[in-house]
Amino acid sequence: MDNIMDCFNDDSSIDNKMSDMLDRMRGGIILCNFDLNTQSSIVIYSNCGWSEITGYTPEQLQSEKGGNPQALILEDDKKQSDEDYARQMAEGNTYELMYRIIHRSCGIRWVIDKGIVKSLPNNIMQNLSVVTEITKIKEQEEAMKLLAQQDQLTEVNNKATFNTLSKNILEKQNNSLHALLMLDIDDFKDVNDRYG
């Protein structure tokens, strides 16, 4: 990925042929400079794919979010994303993160963000990210998870899920009192045999 960063000149421009090629790629590419002194970001380059995934042009990102793509990360995912980023940066200069973003007009989207960070003079960190949207994959995973955990007819947790949840509660609250309520419903076997 260093070679891609080297495609950008000192004046942070990119030639037209390279720009055309990057715009045709699936997924998003964004290059930002982060000033450690002012804690501010500026977008150097982003392709059309990045704007499609996020709903932001570089100008909109600059005016609405201070140029910081991390401002698009869903609040619930920020802590984990920051921890994963810090851990991976301690091991090298590349990272791979998965989190949700808030699209400018279309709600929440899941993405995988793979990137590289390069130190520049004057306390500037340059960050090149390749972002891939995985919303449909995550929705399919969630649907499969529900199928594995619930009865399809009643949408009640199945026996395996009940056992796991019960075990987790008992392990976390081992000094607490717990109760289990069991109901015997007359003739329910007939209903279960017919519909269950």
Order of alpha helices (4+ residues) and beta strands (2+ residues): alpha-alpha-beta-beta-alpha-alpha-alpha-beta-beta-beta-alpha-alpha-alpha
